[in-house]
Amino acid sequence: MSTRKKRVSKKTKTSWRKNTDVADVTEFLEAKRTKEIRGVKKNEEVFTIDTEARKIKDIDLFLSRKERARSKPLKCFTAMINESAVSDPVIKRNTVTKPGEGKGISNIRKKQMSLKRLKKEAQSLNDSKKYSAKKASANIKTDAAQDVWDENYGKVTLPIDEQWLNPKTLVHTIEHFEKKIGKKSTFSRKKNSVLPAVEAPHPGESYNPTLEDHQDLLQQVADHEMKLIKLEKHIERVTTKMFCKKKDMPTEESKMKEMAEGLPIPGEEVVDEDLSDSEYKALNPPVLNKKKTLKKRKNLKKVKEEQMQRFNAKMEKKKVADIYRLKKLDEEMAAEKVVMDQNKEQKIKILKEKELQPKKMSNFNFVAPELDFNLPKDIRGTVRQVKTEGNILADRFKSMQKRNVIETRVKQKKIRPKMKPKRFVKASHKINVK
């Protein structure tokens, strides 16, 4: 049964392009372009007549499809094949083959080349060992001949002036004098604090201190306690003592009396003296917008110009006067420089003091540990009878916090939520009232 041809509209250009089959035309044009690129060849050049039987190798019969495909050139390299009809402008080209890539190279030649390479590597290794041994012996001799306690020990004295040398040139020159300059690593560990790992305790904390040291320690402890007492009093003053007691609190009657103070008492007539006058007086009378006359404007402009002239004359006079007070200006500048130097020293001092303080690495501030001390009655002459104070573990923990090794930590309370028991009525105790 023959299929009926579908009739479509070709009224517009869009429908004409859409419903017209131009595959044969496209194929013909593509073939024509390919023919133009590759050139026109005769049948004798394209086709050949076989006069002999085709020789098939026995090995090809046993190869699989994948192995046969490997022997063929890849399709990705077809774009690199020159199929143009234009001849190469350079007729002779020099081709360079790397060792081991030539077609005529034999296995014996390959072995000879590998053996030669191994000998060369062994020789270079032997030479490097000899050089390092010679250098080590030379360094031992020079170090033994020098005095290790000399101030100039280890320093290199060059025969030229170092101040005219570039840093790279200086390093290069010193290396050839058999003295290596150690380069500091960029990943060197930076200390978090300038404080020592173990600080020396106060002399008064000794088991057998002198009287002055012990009294100094007790004075420091007393000052610290006074600061804590003063802080507690301040907190109590700004919190508890700010509010009055219950018996002194204002009542409703006192509040109403205070709020009604100054208001007219009901039943009494109030006579206002201001309303007795029949004449009306506005508190803020209106202002008339009177325009300035031309004469007044000219006078104002003249006054303004005179003021500017007086100001400019005054400034010129001040400039002339400043020339005669140069000596005083130098003194003022010297005084300002002294003040700036003092401020700079003060700033450096503050920065150095800040380096000794711990940084804030958490939400809690660092609290310095209290000084360990013994009262005069607890001091003994021997270590066995002395009364121990403090804790080594707590001291190390506080020291690590102070040196910014760890953040400031505070022991947290675990608040467990209280589980409220679920109350319900048992089925056997329910009373169903109908």
C-alpha positions as CSV (number, residue, x, y, z in Angstrom):
1,M,0.0,0.0,0.0
2,S,1.5,3.3,-1.1
3,T,1.7,6.0,1.5
4,R,0.0,9.2,0.6
5,K,2.3,12.2,0.4
6,K,1.7,14.8,3.1
7,R,0.7,18.2,1.8
8,V,2.2,21.1,3.8
9,S,1.9,24.8,3.4
10,K,4.8,26.8,1.9
11,K,3.3,30.2,2.1
12,T,6.0,31.9,4.2
13,K,9.8,31.7,4.1
14,T,9.9,29.9,7.5
15,S,7.5,27.1,6.4
16,W,9.3,26.9,3.0
17,R,12.7,26.3,4.8
18,K,11.1,24.0,7.3
19,N,9.2,21.7,5.0
20,T,11.7,21.6,2.0
21,D,14.2,18.7,1.8
22,V,17.6,20.0,0.8
23,A,19.7,17.1,1.9
24,D,20.7,16.1,-1.7
25,V,21.7,19.6,-2.5
26,T,23.8,19.9,0.7
27,E,25.5,16.6,0.0
28,F,26.3,17.6,-3.6
29,L,27.8,21.0,-2.5
30,E,29.9,19.3,0.3
31,A,31.2,16.8,-2.3
32,K,32.0,19.7,-4.7
33,R,33.9,21.6,-1.9
34,T,35.9,18.5,-1.0
35,K,36.8,17.9,-4.7
36,E,37.9,21.6,-5.0
37,I,40.2,21.3,-1.9
38,R,41.8,18.0,-2.8
39,G,42.0,18.7,-6.5
40,V,40.8,16.7,-9.5
41,K,42.4,13.4,-10.0
42,K,42.3,11.0,-13.0
43,N,40.8,7.6,-12.7
44,E,44.2,6.0,-13.2
45,E,45.5,7.8,-10.1
46,V,42.5,6.9,-8.0
47,F,41.9,3.3,-9.1
48,T,44.4,0.5,-9.8
49,I,44.0,-2.8,-11.6
50,D,45.1,-5.8,-9.7
51,T,47.3,-8.1,-11.8
52,E,48.6,-10.3,-9.0
53,A,46.9,-12.2,-6.3
54,R,46.8,-10.5,-2.9
55,K,49.2,-11.9,-0.3
56,I,47.7,-12.3,3.1
57,K,50.0,-12.8,6.0
58,D,49.3,-15.8,8.2
59,I,49.6,-13.7,11.4
60,D,46.7,-11.4,10.4
61,L,44.4,-14.3,10.3
62,F,44.8,-14.9,14.0
63,L,44.5,-11.3,15.2
64,S,41.4,-10.1,16.9
65,R,39.3,-7.1,15.9
66,K,40.8,-4.9,18.7
67,E,44.4,-5.8,17.7
68,R,43.7,-5.0,14.0
69,A,42.2,-1.7,15.1
70,R,45.4,-0.8,17.1
71,S,47.5,-1.2,14.0
72,K,45.5,1.3,12.1
73,P,46.2,5.1,12.6
74,L,43.9,6.9,15.0
75,K,41.0,9.0,13.6
76,C,42.0,12.0,15.8
77,F,45.2,12.3,13.7
78,T,43.3,12.5,10.3
79,A,43.1,16.3,10.6
80,M,47.0,16.4,10.6
81,I,47.2,14.5,7.3
82,N,48.0,16.9,4.4
83,E,45.4,16.3,1.7
84,S,45.8,19.6,-0.1
85,A,46.7,19.8,-3.7
86,V,49.2,22.5,-3.0
87,S,52.8,21.3,-2.9
88,D,55.1,21.9,0.1
89,P,57.2,25.1,-0.3
90,V,60.1,23.5,1.6
91,I,61.2,20.5,-0.4
92,K,63.9,19.2,2.0
93,R,63.4,19.2,5.7
94,N,65.9,18.1,8.4
95,T,64.3,15.5,10.6
96,V,65.9,14.9,14.1
97,T,65.5,11.5,15.7
98,K,66.1,11.1,19.5
99,P,68.3,8.3,20.8
100,G,66.4,5.0,20.7
101,E,63.7,6.3,18.3
102,G,65.4,5.5,15.0
103,K,64.3,2.6,12.9
104,G,67.8,1.2,12.3
105,I,68.9,1.1,16.0
106,S,69.7,-2.3,17.2
107,N,69.4,-3.9,20.7
108,I,73.2,-4.0,21.1
109,R,73.4,-0.3,20.5
110,K,70.6,0.3,23.1
111,K,72.6,-1.8,25.7
112,Q,75.8,0.2,25.0
113,M,74.0,3.5,25.5
114,S,72.4,2.4,28.8
115,L,75.8,1.1,30.1
116,K,77.4,4.4,29.2
117,R,74.8,6.4,31.0
118,L,75.1,4.2,34.2
119,K,78.9,4.8,34.1
120,K,78.5,8.5,33.8
121,E,76.0,8.6,36.8
122,A,78.4,6.5,39.0
123,Q,81.3,8.8,38.1
124,S,79.3,12.0,39.1
125,L,78.3,10.4,42.4
126,N,81.9,9.4,43.2
127,D,83.1,13.0,42.4
128,S,80.4,14.5,44.6
129,K,81.5,12.3,47.5
130,K,85.1,13.2,47.1
131,Y,84.3,16.9,47.0
132,S,82.1,16.8,50.2
133,A,84.9,14.8,52.0
134,K,87.5,17.3,50.9
135,K,85.4,20.3,52.0
136,A,84.7,18.7,55.4
137,S,88.4,18.1,56.0
138,A,89.1,21.8,55.0
139,N,86.5,23.1,57.4
140,I,87.9,20.9,60.3
141,K,91.4,22.3,59.7
142,T,90.3,26.0,59.6
143,D,88.1,25.6,62.7
144,A,90.9,23.9,64.6
145,A,93.3,26.7,63.7
146,Q,91.0,29.4,64.9
147,D,90.2,30.4,68.5
148,V,86.6,29.5,69.3
149,W,86.6,32.2,72.1
150,D,87.6,34.9,69.7
151,E,85.0,37.6,69.0
152,N,85.5,37.3,65.2
153,Y,85.2,33.5,65.2
154,G,83.0,32.3,62.3
155,K,83.0,35.7,60.6
156,V,84.2,36.0,57.0
157,T,86.6,38.8,56.2
158,L,86.3,39.8,52.5
159,P,89.1,41.6,50.7
160,I,86.6,44.2,49.4
161,D,84.4,46.7,51.1
162,E,81.0,45.2,51.9
163,Q,78.9,48.4,51.9
164,W,79.1,48.7,48.1
165,L,77.9,45.2,47.4
166,N,74.4,44.1,46.5
167,P,72.9,41.5,49.0
168,K,72.8,38.9,46.3
169,T,76.4,39.6,45.3
170,L,77.5,39.5,48.9
171,V,75.9,36.0,49.4
172,H,77.5,34.8,46.2
173,T,81.0,36.0,47.2
174,I,80.8,34.5,50.7
175,E,79.7,31.2,49.3
176,H,82.9,31.0,47.2
177,F,84.9,31.7,50.4
178,E,83.6,28.3,51.7
179,K,81.3,30.0,54.3
180,K,77.6,29.3,53.9
181,I,75.1,31.9,55.2
182,G,72.2,30.2,56.9
183,K,68.9,31.4,55.6
184,K,66.2,31.8,58.2
185,S,63.2,29.7,57.4
186,T,60.0,31.6,56.6
187,F,58.1,28.9,58.5
188,S,60.0,29.4,61.7
189,R,57.9,29.2,64.9
190,K,57.0,32.6,66.3
191,K,56.6,32.8,70.1
192,N,53.2,33.8,71.3
193,S,54.6,35.8,74.2
194,V,57.9,37.3,75.4
195,L,57.3,35.9,78.9
196,P,59.6,32.9,79.9
197,A,58.1,29.5,80.3
198,V,59.0,29.4,84.0
199,E,59.0,32.7,85.8
200,A,61.2,33.2,88.9
201,P,59.0,33.3,92.0
202,H,59.1,36.2,94.5
203,P,62.0,35.9,96.9
204,G,59.6,36.1,99.8
205,E,58.1,32.7,98.8
206,S,61.3,30.9,99.8
207,Y,61.2,28.4,102.7
208,N,63.8,30.6,104.5
209,P,63.3,34.2,103.2
210,T,64.9,37.4,104.5
211,L,62.8,39.7,106.6
212,E,62.6,42.4,103.9
213,D,61.5,40.0,101.1
214,H,58.9,38.4,103.3
215,Q,57.5,41.8,104.4
216,D,57.4,42.9,100.7
217,L,55.4,39.8,99.8
218,L,52.9,40.3,102.6
219,Q,52.5,43.9,101.5
220,Q,51.7,42.9,97.9
221,V,49.2,40.3,99.2
222,A,47.5,43.0,101.4
223,D,47.3,45.5,98.5
224,H,45.7,42.8,96.4
225,E,43.1,42.0,99.1
226,M,42.3,45.8,99.5
227,K,41.6,46.0,95.8
228,L,39.2,43.1,96.0
229,I,37.4,44.6,99.0
230,K,37.1,48.0,97.2
231,L,35.7,46.2,94.1
232,E,33.1,44.4,96.2
233,K,32.0,47.6,97.9
234,H,31.7,49.3,94.5
235,I,29.5,46.5,93.2
236,E,27.3,46.6,96.3
237,R,27.0,50.4,96.1
238,V,25.9,50.4,92.4
239,T,23.5,47.4,92.8
240,T,22.1,46.7,96.2
241,K,22.3,50.2,97.8
242,M,20.8,51.9,94.7
243,F,17.4,50.6,95.7
244,C,15.6,51.5,98.9
245,K,14.2,49.0,101.4
246,K,10.7,47.8,101.3
247,K,9.6,50.0,104.3
248,D,11.0,53.1,102.6
249,M,9.3,52.5,99.3
250,P,6.7,55.1,98.2
251,T,3.0,54.2,98.6
252,E,0.1,54.9,96.4
253,E,-1.0,57.9,98.5
254,S,2.5,59.5,98.4
255,K,2.6,59.0,94.7
256,M,-0.8,60.6,94.1
257,K,0.1,63.5,96.4
258,E,3.4,64.1,94.5
259,M,1.6,64.0,91.1
260,A,-1.2,66.4,92.2
261,E,1.2,69.0,93.6
262,G,0.5,72.4,92.0
263,L,-2.9,71.5,90.6
264,P,-6.0,73.6,91.6
265,I,-7.9,72.4,94.6
266,P,-11.6,71.6,93.7
267,G,-14.1,74.2,95.2
268,E,-11.7,77.2,95.1
269,E,-11.9,79.9,92.4
270,V,-8.7,80.8,90.6
271,V,-8.3,84.4,89.2
272,D,-5.9,84.8,86.3
273,E,-4.3,88.2,86.3
274,D,-3.1,87.9,82.7
275,L,-6.7,87.5,81.4
276,S,-7.9,90.6,83.3
277,D,-6.7,93.0,80.5
278,S,-9.1,93.3,77.6
279,E,-6.3,94.0,75.1
280,Y,-5.0,91.0,73.1
281,K,-1.2,90.5,72.9
282,A,0.4,87.9,70.7
283,L,3.4,86.1,72.1
284,N,5.1,85.8,68.7
285,P,3.9,88.8,66.5
286,P,4.2,88.4,62.7
287,V,7.2,89.9,60.9
288,L,6.8,91.9,57.8
289,N,8.9,90.9,54.8
290,K,10.3,94.3,53.8
291,K,12.6,94.2,50.7
292,K,15.9,96.1,50.8
293,T,16.3,99.1,48.7
294,L,19.0,99.6,46.1
295,K,20.8,102.1,48.3
296,K,20.8,99.8,51.3
297,R,22.2,96.9,49.1
298,K,25.0,99.1,47.9
299,N,25.9,100.2,51.4
300,L,26.0,96.5,52.6
301,K,28.3,95.6,49.6
302,K,30.6,98.5,50.4
303,V,30.8,97.5,54.1
304,K,31.6,93.9,53.1
305,E,34.4,95.0,50.8
306,E,35.9,97.2,53.5
307,Q,35.8,94.2,55.9
308,M,37.7,92.0,53.3
309,Q,40.3,94.8,52.8
310,R,40.9,95.1,56.5
311,F,41.2,91.3,56.8
312,N,43.7,91.1,54.0
313,A,45.7,93.9,55.4
314,K,45.8,92.2,58.8
315,M,47.0,88.9,57.2
316,E,49.8,90.8,55.3
317,K,50.8,92.5,58.5
318,K,50.9,89.1,60.3
319,K,53.2,87.7,57.6
320,V,55.6,90.5,58.0
321,A,55.6,90.1,61.8
322,D,56.2,86.4,61.5
323,I,59.6,87.1,59.7
324,Y,60.8,88.9,62.9
325,R,59.6,86.1,65.2
326,L,61.5,83.3,63.4
327,K,63.6,82.7,66.6
328,K,60.5,82.2,68.6
329,L,59.0,79.8,66.0
330,D,62.2,77.7,66.2
331,E,61.8,77.5,69.9
332,E,58.1,76.5,69.5
333,M,59.0,73.8,67.0
334,A,61.8,72.5,69.3
335,A,59.3,72.3,72.2
336,E,56.8,70.5,69.9
337,K,59.5,68.0,68.9
338,V,60.3,67.3,72.6
339,V,56.6,66.6,73.3
340,M,56.4,64.3,70.2
341,D,59.5,62.4,71.3
342,Q,58.0,62.0,74.8
343,N,54.7,60.7,73.4
344,K,56.6,58.3,71.1
345,E,58.6,56.9,74.1
346,Q,55.4,56.6,76.1
347,K,53.8,54.7,73.2
348,I,56.7,52.3,72.9
349,K,56.6,51.8,76.7
350,I,52.9,51.0,76.5
351,L,53.4,48.6,73.6
352,K,56.2,46.8,75.6
353,E,53.9,46.5,78.6
354,K,51.1,45.2,76.4
355,E,53.4,42.4,75.2
356,L,53.7,41.2,78.8
357,Q,49.9,41.0,79.1
358,P,47.9,38.0,77.9
359,K,45.8,38.4,74.8
360,K,42.1,37.8,74.9
361,M,41.6,34.5,73.1
362,S,38.2,33.6,74.5
363,N,35.1,35.2,76.1
364,F,36.7,35.1,79.5
365,N,39.3,37.5,80.8
366,F,42.5,36.1,82.3
367,V,42.6,36.3,86.1
368,A,46.1,36.3,87.6
369,P,46.6,33.6,90.3
370,E,46.9,34.7,93.9
371,L,50.4,34.9,95.4
372,D,51.4,31.9,97.6
373,F,52.6,33.0,101.0
374,N,53.2,31.8,104.5
375,L,52.6,33.7,107.7
376,P,55.6,34.4,109.9
377,K,54.5,31.7,112.4
378,D,54.4,29.1,109.6
379,I,58.0,29.7,108.4
380,R,60.4,26.9,109.2
381,G,64.2,26.6,108.7
382,T,64.0,23.3,106.8
383,V,62.1,22.2,103.7
384,R,60.6,19.2,105.5
385,Q,58.8,21.2,108.2
386,V,57.6,24.0,105.9
387,K,53.9,24.4,105.2
388,T,53.2,23.8,101.4
389,E,51.1,26.3,99.5
390,G,49.8,26.3,96.0
391,N,49.6,23.7,93.3
392,I,52.1,22.9,90.5
393,L,49.5,21.8,88.0
394,A,47.4,24.9,88.6
395,D,50.5,27.1,88.3
396,R,51.5,25.5,84.9
397,F,47.9,25.8,83.7
398,K,47.8,29.6,84.5
399,S,51.3,30.1,83.0
400,M,50.1,28.6,79.7
401,Q,47.1,30.9,79.6
402,K,49.3,33.9,80.4
403,R,51.8,33.0,77.6
404,N,48.9,32.6,75.1
405,V,49.6,28.9,74.6
406,I,45.9,28.1,75.4
407,E,42.9,30.3,75.7
408,T,41.5,31.4,79.0
409,R,39.2,28.6,80.3
410,V,36.6,28.5,83.1
411,K,35.1,25.4,84.5
412,Q,31.5,25.2,83.2
413,K,28.5,24.0,85.1
414,K,26.5,21.3,83.5
415,I,22.9,22.4,83.8
416,R,20.7,19.4,83.4
417,P,17.1,20.1,82.7
418,K,14.7,19.0,85.3
419,M,12.5,16.3,84.0
420,K,8.9,16.9,85.1
421,P,7.1,13.6,85.8
422,K,4.1,13.0,83.6
423,R,0.9,12.7,85.7
424,F,-2.0,10.6,84.5
425,V,-4.9,8.6,86.0
426,K,-4.8,4.9,85.8
427,A,-7.5,3.2,83.9
428,S,-8.5,1.3,87.1
429,H,-8.9,4.5,89.0
430,K,-11.0,6.4,86.4
431,I,-14.6,7.1,87.4
432,N,-16.9,7.3,84.4
433,V,-20.0,9.3,85.4
434,K,-22.8,9.0,82.9
